Each structure stands twice: as C-alpha cells, then as structure tokens.
Amino acid sequence: MNRSFRNNFVTAVALFLETCALYLVFMAVCPILGQPGIALPFWLVLLALVSSYVLMSYILTVNVTPRIRRLIGMATTVLTMLILVHMNTGSGLVPINTLVSGDVVVTVAVVGTMIFLIVVWWRGSSVAQEDMSLDAVRSALMWGLGVLVGTVLVDSLVDEKVVNGFLVIGFFAVGLLGLSLA
C-alpha cells in the first residue's frame, strides 16, 4: 500500500470518527434542550465536516497574503454555511424572513442549526491544519468513545432514541481499522 493512499485513508478515518462524535453530541444535546428541530442528520454533519476540511486544505495551499487567505476563507465559509443551513431547515438560502417572522420554533431551529454547523466547520478546519497520524486517530477514537458513553447515558434518561446501533458498529469498525493502518 503506498504512503499517499494510507495517509488519505487515515485522514478519512479521522474525519469519520469526528463526524460520529459530533453527531452523537448533537443528538444528545437536542433532547436535553427540548429542541428536536436543531438536530442535524448524520449525512449533513459528514458533509459539513468534509467540505470544511477540503476547503480549508485548499485555502491553506493558495499562495496569497494571509489577509486575502482569511477573506477567501470567510467568504467560502459564509456561503457554505448558508447552503448547509438551508439543507437542514429548508428556510431559504438567506433566512432573514424566517428570523424576523416571530416564529420562535423556526427561529430556534435556524439559529441552533447555525451554531451546530459552526462547531462542525471549526472542527473540520482544525483537522485540515493537523497532521493525521496514529495519535490523531487514537485521540479521535478516545474522544468519540467518551462521547458515546455520555450519549448512552443521555439515551437512558430521555424518551427519544439517541444512539443508533449501526452507528456504534460503524464507529468501532472504522476506528479499529484506522488504528491498524495508522
């Protein structure tokens, strides 16, 4: 197996483990807050994390001044965030009318989705700046395991189903495979 493929696979494993952990955090926070409308689906968390990783990796390679690089990063981040919020809430690309309409449930859903996506975006950007190695995969696996234990506790306390068995099996399968290749 060539080194480039292995590095890319280890990065993909780390992104998947981060996605699982962030998704479980969001699924545990939503019932605690009593706001199921702000829950992000797994595919959206994965899409946001991978897109932030890819965009940040590209922006870091652009040969311009740091100020212009920040402006490019901010412009792409705002545009992508608006698209991702629309994908979750369906309230339009620029949800100004939704925010000023006075409907508290929809406003909380849009703002909560935006906050969760900012957290995912920040994590994807910081993963793009890190070197993916055995330590990064191990820390992502350990962090995800801690989140999984906490989410199982929340799942036992609330009425909603928080933890999915397929997600747990996928988390451990991908995590252990990543540890063996890292």
Secondary structure, DSSP 4 states (H G I P E B T S, - for coil): --HHHHHHHHHHHHHHHHHHHHHHHHHHHHHHHT-GGGPPPHHHHHHHHHHHHHHHHHHHH--S-HHHHHHHHHHHHHHHHHHHHHHHH-S-SSTHHHHHS--HHHHHHHHHHHHHHHHHHHHHHHHHHS--SHHHHHHHHHHHHHHHHHHHHHHHHSSS----HHHHHHHHHHHHHHHHH-
